[in-house]
Amino acid sequence: MASKNLQTIRDEISLACASVLASYRQFCVEYQPHAQLILPESFKLFPLLSLALQKSPAFRANQALDVRVAHIREGKGCGVAAWGRKLHPKCWRLDNLQSVAENSKYDHFTGHEIVRLSFEFFELSGVYLMHWSRELLCWIGPQTPPAVLQALFGVGDMDSIDTSQQRFPILQNALSQGLHALVQEIQREYHRRLSVRVIRSGYDPEEAFFRYMLVQDKFEPQVRGYQEYIRMLHHEVMRQSLD
């Protein structure tokens, strides 16, 4: 791997993913519609995680070499579940807290609305919490209402938010209580106290890092978005199936 360029490594990851899916199609599926990419239930997230791996800091072109090496070493040293969470972090919307509903939009563990990792599914008036590694990244949309800022941070405008704080303030209202309940559930599940990084859209340079975590989006010319990646995989699976 050390002697290969990043694009070659990305291509090999994609080909390996397509090879697994082509083998499943060839040996495990009786009906094989050409217009459909067949994914078994246990492989539903396989293409997404394959794409997320290519977009991870370990294989990102704009990362310094020592940062890439550190992430590769970290990945080799952690378990599969932990590495999967790091590649594709979970993200919740905070300003629209609701009770558990029988809907795929909701995380039944916490009862909070979950969001796909594409900016297409973010609202500029929303506040979102992403659990990435040892941090909780809190992204605040540029059009977030003052009432929401007051309920979550105790201030009514973006300029007054203290981004150096590593904990959310404890306030006596439903939004704040729901936020702290969510944080406690996350920390209980992962047996770890997590620091908070507040990111104000249009204010803080850390927003670029947050956007890089939206792994379903296309942010480099050489790395596809999720829908484009699925189409490429489908084409490659069909090619391998016909060989």
LUMVEX-300103 format. One line per 2 residues: their letters; for each residue x, y, z of N, C-alpha, C, O. Coordinates in steps of 0.05 Angstrom, whole numbers. Example, Ala and Ser with C-alpha at 12.3 -4.5 7.8 and 13.67 -1.06 7.14 Angstrom:
% residues 2
as> 264:-114:156:246:-90:156:264:-66:156:285:-66:169; 257:-45:142:273:-21:143:258:1:157:268:23:161 $
END
This chain:
% residues 243
ma> 16:-24:0:0:0:0:17:25:0:10:45:-12; 40:24:14:57:48:16:67:58:-11:73:81:-14 $
sk> 70:40:-31:81:47:-57:60:55:-77:66:61:-100; 34:55:-69:12:61:-87:2:89:-82:2:99:-59 $
nl> -8:102:-104:-20:128:-100:-48:125:-90:-60:104:-91; -60:147:-80:-86:146:-67:-108:137:-86:-126:122:-78 $
qt> -107:146:-111:-128:138:-130:-127:108:-135:-148:96:-138; -104:97:-137:-101:68:-141:-114:53:-118:-128:33:-122 $
ir> -108:62:-93:-120:49:-69:-150:51:-69:-164:32:-63; -161:75:-76:-190:79:-77:-202:60:-98:-222:47:-93 $
de> -189:58:-121:-200:40:-142:-199:11:-133:-218:-4:-139; -179:3:-119:-177:-25:-109:-199:-30:-88:-210:-52:-88 $
is> -205:-11:-71:-227:-14:-52:-254:-18:-67:-269:-35:-59; -258:-2:-87:-283:-4:-102:-285:-31:-117:-306:-43:-117 $
la> -263:-39:-129:-263:-65:-143:-268:-88:-124:-281:-107:-131; -256:-87:-100:-260:-108:-80:-290:-109:-72:-301:-131:-69 $
ca> -302:-86:-68:-330:-85:-61:-347:-97:-83:-365:-113:-78; -342:-89:-108:-357:-99:-131:-353:-129:-134:-372:-143:-142 $
sv> -329:-139:-128:-324:-168:-131:-340:-184:-111:-351:-205:-118; -343:-174:-87:-360:-188:-67:-389:-188:-76:-402:-209:-74 $
la> -399:-166:-85:-427:-164:-94:-431:-181:-119:-453:-192:-122; -411:-182:-137:-414:-198:-161:-415:-228:-154:-430:-243:-166 $
sy> -399:-236:-135:-399:-264:-126:-426:-271:-114:-437:-293:-118; -437:-253:-98:-463:-258:-86:-484:-261:-108:-501:-279:-107 $
rq> -483:-243:-127:-502:-244:-149:-500:-270:-165:-520:-282:-174; -475:-279:-169:-470:-303:-186:-478:-329:-172:-489:-347:-184 $
fc> -472:-331:-146:-474:-356:-132:-498:-358:-113:-505:-380:-104; -510:-336:-106:-530:-336:-85:-558:-326:-93:-577:-327:-78 $
ve> -560:-316:-118:-585:-305:-127:-595:-320:-151:-581:-323:-171; -620:-329:-150:-632:-343:-173:-642:-323:-194:-636:-326:-217 $
yq> -657:-304:-185:-668:-284:-204:-649:-260:-204:-644:-248:-183; -639:-253:-228:-619:-232:-230:-627:-210:-249:-618:-210:-272 $
ph> -644:-191:-241:-652:-169:-259:-628:-151:-265:-614:-142:-247; -623:-146:-290:-600:-130:-298:-601:-101:-289:-581:-89:-285 $
aq> -625:-91:-287:-629:-62:-280:-626:-57:-250:-630:-34:-242; -621:-77:-234:-622:-74:-205:-596:-85:-193:-587:-106:-199 $
li> -585:-69:-174:-562:-78:-159:-572:-92:-135:-585:-80:-117; -568:-118:-133:-579:-135:-112:-560:-135:-88:-537:-142:-89 $
lp> -572:-126:-65:-557:-125:-40:-571:-141:-19:-594:-135:-13; -558:-162:-8:-571:-177:14:-573:-159:38:-559:-139:40 $
es> -590:-167:57:-595:-150:80:-569:-145:96:-564:-123:106; -552:-165:98:-527:-162:113:-507:-145:98:-486:-137:110 $
fk> -512:-138:73:-493:-122:57:-504:-95:50:-493:-81:33; -527:-87:62:-540:-62:54:-521:-38:57:-522:-20:40 $
lf> -504:-38:78:-487:-15:82:-459:-19:71:-442:-1:74; -454:-42:58:-427:-47:48:-417:-26:28:-395:-16:31 $
pl> -433:-19:7:-424:2:-11:-419:28:3:-400:43:-4; -437:36:21:-434:61:35:-408:62:52:-394:82:52 $
ls> -403:40:66:-378:39:82:-353:38:64:-332:49:71; -356:25:41:-333:25:22:-327:53:13:-304:61:11 $
la> -348:68:6:-344:96:-2:-333:113:21:-315:129:17; -344:108:45:-335:124:68:-306:119:74:-291:137:82 $
lq> -297:94:70:-269:87:74:-251:103:56:-230:113:64; -259:106:31:-244:121:11:-243:151:18:-224:165:11 $
ks> -263:161:32:-264:189:40:-254:195:68:-254:217:77; -244:174:81:-234:177:108:-208:192:107:-194:193:86 $
pa> -199:205:130:-174:219:130:-150:202:122:-130:212:112; -152:176:125:-130:158:117:-124:159:88:-102:154:79 $
fr> -145:164:71:-141:164:42:-150:190:29:-157:191:5; -150:212:45:-158:238:34:-134:253:23:-113:255:36 $
an> -137:263:-1:-114:275:-15:-104:300:-2:-80:307:-3; -122:315:12:-113:340:24:-103:338:52:-99:358:66 $
qa> -98:313:61:-88:309:88:-57:305:87:-46:294:69; -45:315:108:-16:311:111:-10:282:115:-26:267:125 $
ld> 14:274:106:22:245:107:20:234:136:11:212:140; 30:250:156:30:240:183:2:236:193:-3:218:210 $
vr> -18:253:185:-46:250:193:-57:224:180:-71:209:194; -51:219:155:-61:195:142:-50:170:156:-65:151:161 $
va> -24:170:162:-12:147:176:-25:143:203:-29:120:211; -30:164:218:-42:162:244:-70:149:242:-77:132:259 $
hi> -86:157:222:-112:145:219:-111:116:210:-127:100:219; -92:109:193:-88:81:185:-81:64:210:-92:42:213 $
re> -63:74:226:-55:59:250:-79:56:269:-82:35:281; -94:77:272:-117:76:290:-137:55:279:-149:40:295 $
gk> -142:55:253:-160:36:242:-152:7:245:-168:-10:250; -126:2:243:-115:-25:247:-117:-34:276:-117:-58:282 $
gc> -119:-14:294:-119:-21:323:-146:-23:336:-148:-31:359; -167:-16:322:-194:-16:334:-211:-38:321:-204:-49:300 $
gv> -233:-45:335:-250:-66:325:-267:-57:301:-267:-34:293; -280:-77:289:-296:-72:264:-318:-52:270:-323:-33:255 $
aa> -333:-56:292:-356:-39:298:-346:-10:303:-359:9:293; -325:-7:318:-315:20:324:-304:34:299:-309:58:295 $
wg> -292:19:281:-281:30:256:-305:38:238:-304:59:225; -326:22:238:-349:29:222:-362:54:232:-371:71:215 $
rk> -364:58:258:-376:83:269:-358:107:262:-369:129:258; -333:103:261:-315:125:254:-317:132:225:-316:156:217 $
lh> -320:112:208:-322:117:179:-349:131:173:-350:149:156; -370:121:186:-397:132:180:-410:140:206:-426:124:217 $
pk> -404:163:217:-414:171:243:-445:175:242:-456:181:221; -457:173:265:-486:178:267:-491:207:273:-476:220:288 $
cw> -512:218:261:-518:246:263:-548:250:270:-565:237:258; -554:267:290:-581:272:298:-588:301:295:-570:319:296 $
rl> -613:307:290:-623:335:290:-632:342:318:-647:326:330; -624:365:328:-629:372:356:-652:391:359:-665:390:380 $
dn> -657:408:340:-678:429:344:-706:419:339:-725:434:341; -708:393:332:-734:382:326:-738:356:341:-746:336:329 $
lq> -731:356:366:-732:331:382:-761:321:384:-779:336:389; -763:295:379:-790:282:380:-787:255:393:-765:244:396 $
sv> -810:245:401:-810:218:414:-805:196:393:-807:201:369; -799:173:403:-794:150:385:-819:145:367:-841:143:378 $
ae> -814:143:342:-836:137:323:-829:113:306:-805:108:302; -849:100:295:-844:77:278:-838:87:250:-854:85:231 $
ns> -814:98:247:-807:111:222:-777:108:219:-762:110:239; -767:103:195:-739:98:191:-722:123:196:-697:121:198 $
ky> -735:147:198:-720:171:203:-711:172:232:-694:189:239; -721:155:249:-716:158:278:-698:135:288:-699:112:279 $
dh> -680:143:306:-663:124:319:-677:113:343:-682:128:362; -684:88:342:-701:76:363:-686:73:390:-698:69:411 $
ft> -660:76:388:-644:75:413:-648:101:429:-650:100:454; -648:123:415:-649:149:429:-676:163:426:-682:181:442 $
gh> -691:157:405:-716:171:400:-712:198:388:-730:215:389; -689:203:375:-684:228:362:-683:224:332:-675:202:322 $
ei> -690:244:317:-689:242:288:-660:240:278:-643:256:286; -655:220:262:-628:217:251:-627:227:222:-648:229:209 $
vr> -604:234:213:-600:248:188:-580:233:171:-559:225:181; -585:230:145:-566:218:127:-543:238:123:-546:262:125 $
ls> -519:227:118:-495:243:117:-491:256:90:-472:250:75; -510:273:83:-508:289:58:-520:316:65:-541:318:78 $
fe> -507:337:55:-517:364:61:-545:369:49:-559:387:58; -552:352:30:-579:354:19:-601:350:40:-623:361:37 $
ff> -595:335:61:-615:330:82:-612:348:106:-626:344:126; -595:368:104:-592:387:126:-608:412:120:-610:421:96 $
el> -620:424:140:-634:449:137:-618:471:149:-606:467:170; -618:494:136:-601:517:145:-612:528:172:-597:542:186 $
sg> -636:521:179:-648:530:204:-645:510:226:-656:513:248; -630:488:221:-628:466:240:-602:466:256:-583:479:249 $
vy> -602:450:277:-579:445:294:-575:415:294:-594:400:300; -550:405:289:-545:377:286:-521:368:303:-502:383:308 $
lm> -523:344:313:-502:333:330:-491:307:317:-506:289:311; -465:306:313:-452:283:300:-433:271:320:-416:285:332 $
hw> -435:245:324:-415:231:341:-393:220:324:-397:201:309; -370:232:326:-347:224:310:-323:218:329:-313:236:343 $
sr> -315:193:330:-292:185:346:-296:193:375:-315:183:388; -280:210:386:-282:217:415:-295:245:418:-293:257:440 $
el> -308:254:398:-320:281:399:-349:280:391:-359:262:377; -364:301:400:-390:307:391:-389:333:375:-383:354:387 $
lc> -394:332:349:-392:356:333:-420:368:331:-439:355:321; -424:393:339:-450:406:339:-449:428:317:-436:448:321 $
wi> -463:423:295:-465:442:273:-490:459:276:-512:448:278; -487:485:275:-509:504:278:-514:518:251:-496:532:241 $
gp> -537:514:239:-543:526:213:-545:556:215:-551:567:236; -539:570:193:-537:599:193:-564:613:197:-565:636:205 $
qt> -586:598:193:-613:610:196:-627:599:221:-652:600:223; -612:588:240:-624:577:264:-638:600:280:-627:621:285 $
pp> -664:596:287:-679:616:301:-666:623:328:-656:605:342; -667:649:337:-657:656:363:-669:641:386:-655:635:405 $
av> -694:633:384:-707:618:405:-694:591:409:-691:581:432; -685:578:387:-671:552:389:-644:556:402:-635:540:419 $
lq> -629:577:393:-603:583:405:-606:588:435:-589:579:451; -626:602:442:-631:608:471:-636:583:486:-626:580:509 $
al> -652:565:475:-659:540:488:-636:521:491:-634:507:512; -618:520:471:-596:501:472:-570:512:484:-555:498:497 $
fg> -565:539:480:-540:550:488:-542:573:508:-522:583:519; -567:582:513:-571:603:533:-565:631:522:-564:650:538 $
vg> -561:634:496:-557:660:483:-575:662:459:-583:641:448; -580:686:450:-599:690:428:-587:695:401:-602:699:382 $
dm> -561:695:398:-549:700:372:-523:684:370:-511:676:390; -514:680:345:-490:663:340:-465:675:351:-447:660:361 $
ds> -462:702:350:-438:715:360:-433:710:390:-410:710:399; -454:705:405:-452:702:434:-446:674:443:-441:669:466 $
id> -446:655:424:-441:627:432:-412:623:438:-395:631:422; -406:611:460:-378:606:468:-369:579:456:-376:558:466 $
ts> -354:581:434:-346:556:420:-323:542:434:-316:520:426; -312:554:455:-290:541:469:-301:521:490:-286:505:501 $
qq> -327:522:495:-339:504:515:-338:475:504:-343:470:481; -333:457:522:-332:428:515:-355:413:526:-356:388:524 $
rf> -374:427:538:-399:415:548:-422:433:541:-419:458:539; -445:422:536:-469:438:532:-479:449:558:-478:436:579 $
pi> -489:474:559:-500:485:583:-525:470:592:-540:461:575; -530:468:617:-554:455:628:-575:476:632:-572:493:650 $
lq> -596:475:617:-617:495:618:-644:482:623:-648:459:617; -662:497:635:-688:486:643:-709:490:622:-727:506:624 $
na> -706:474:600:-726:474:579:-725:447:565:-706:432:569; -745:441:550:-748:414:538:-725:408:518:-715:385:518 $
ls> -717:427:501:-696:422:482:-670:416:496:-656:397:488; -663:431:516:-638:427:530:-638:400:544:-619:385:544 $
qg> -661:393:557:-663:368:571:-661:344:552:-649:324:558; -674:347:528:-672:326:508:-644:323:497:-636:300:493 $
lh> -630:345:494:-602:344:484:-585:329:505:-569:312:497; -588:336:530:-571:323:551:-578:293:554:-561:277:560 $
al> -603:287:550:-611:259:551:-598:243:528:-589:221:532; -597:255:504:-584:243:481:-554:239:486:-543:217:481 $
vq> -541:260:496:-512:258:502:-506:236:522:-487:221:519; -523:235:543:-519:214:563:-522:186:551:-507:168:558 $
ei> -541:182:533:-545:156:521:-521:149:503:-513:126:503; -511:168:488:-488:163:471:-464:155:489:-450:135:483 $
qr> -459:170:510:-436:164:527:-440:138:542:-420:124:547; -464:131:549:-469:106:562:-464:82:543:-453:62:551 $
ey> -472:86:518:-469:64:499:-439:59:493:-431:36:490; -423:81:491:-395:78:484:-376:79:508:-352:79:504 $
hr> -388:80:532:-371:79:556:-349:99:556:-326:93:563; -356:124:549:-335:144:546:-348:172:548:-370:177:538 $
rl> -334:190:562:-343:217:564:-332:232:539:-308:231:534; -350:245:524:-342:257:499:-342:288:501:-360:300:513 $
sv> -322:300:489:-321:329:489:-338:340:466:-343:325:446; -346:364:468:-364:377:448:-348:398:433:-333:414:444 $
rv> -351:398:406:-340:419:389:-363:433:375:-376:421:358; -368:458:382:-390:473:370:-380:486:344:-359:500:344 $
ir> -395:483:322:-387:493:296:-410:511:285:-431:500:279; -405:536:283:-425:555:273:-421:558:243:-400:567:234 $
sg> -441:552:227:-439:554:198:-434:583:190:-448:601:198; -413:586:173:-406:613:164:-388:628:182:-379:650:176 $
yd> -382:617:206:-365:630:226:-339:615:231:-318:628:231; -341:589:235:-318:574:245:-304:558:223:-318:545:207 $
pe> -277:558:222:-263:543:201:-267:513:204:-263:498:184; -275:503:228:-279:475:231:-303:464:215:-306:440:212 $
ea> -318:482:203:-341:474:186:-331:457:163:-345:438:154; -308:463:152:-297:447:130:-293:418:138:-299:400:123 $
ff> -283:414:163:-280:387:173:-307:373:175:-309:349:168; -327:387:186:-353:375:189:-364:367:162:-376:346:159 $
ry> -361:384:142:-371:378:115:-357:353:103:-369:338:89; -332:349:110:-318:325:101:-330:300:113:-327:278:101 $
ml> -342:302:136:-355:279:149:-381:271:135:-391:249:140; -391:288:118:-416:281:103:-408:264:79:-405:274:57 $
vq> -404:239:84:-390:221:65:-407:214:41:-397:202:22; -433:220:41:-449:215:17:-447:237:-3:-456:234:-26 $
dk> -434:259:4:-430:281:-15:-404:278:-30:-386:264:-22; -403:291:-53:-378:291:-69:-363:317:-62:-373:339:-66 $
fe> -338:314:-51:-323:337:-43:-296:338:-56:-281:357:-52; -289:318:-72:-264:318:-87:-270:308:-115:-287:290:-118 $
pq> -258:319:-136:-264:310:-163:-260:280:-167:-274:267:-183; -240:268:-153:-233:240:-157:-251:221:-141:-250:197:-145 $
vr> -267:232:-122:-283:215:-104:-312:220:-109:-321:243:-108; -328:199:-115:-355:202:-123:-373:208:-99:-367:202:-76 $
gy> -397:219:-105:-419:220:-86:-432:193:-85:-426:175:-101; -450:189:-65:-461:162:-61:-477:151:-84:-473:128:-92 $
qe> -495:168:-96:-511:158:-118:-494:151:-142:-498:131:-155; -474:168:-148:-456:162:-170:-440:137:-164:-434:121:-183 $
yi> -432:133:-139:-416:109:-132:-433:84:-135:-422:63:-144; -458:85:-128:-476:62:-131:-478:54:-161:-478:31:-168 $
rm> -481:75:-178:-483:69:-207:-458:57:-218:-458:38:-234; -435:67:-208:-409:55:-217:-407:26:-207:-398:9:-223 $
lh> -414:21:-182:-413:-7:-172:-431:-25:-188:-423:-48:-195; -455:-16:-194:-474:-32:-209:-462:-40:-236:-463:-63:-245 $
he> -450:-20:-250:-437:-25:-276:-415:-46:-273:-412:-64:-289; -398:-43:-252:-375:-61:-248:-385:-89:-240:-373:-109:-249 $
vm> -405:-91:-224:-417:-117:-217:-427:-131:-241:-422:-155:-244; -441:-117:-259:-451:-129:-283:-428:-138:-301:-430:-160:-313 $
rq> -407:-122:-303:-384:-129:-320:-371:-155:-309:-365:-173:-325; -367:-156:-283:-354:-180:-272:-372:-204:-274:-362:-227:-277 $
sl> -398:-200:-272:-417:-223:-274:-417:-235:-302:-422:-259:-305; -411:-219:-322:-412:-228:-350:-385:-240:-359:-384:-252:-380 $
d> -364:-235:-343:-337:-245:-351:-336:-275:-349:-315:-287:-355 $
END
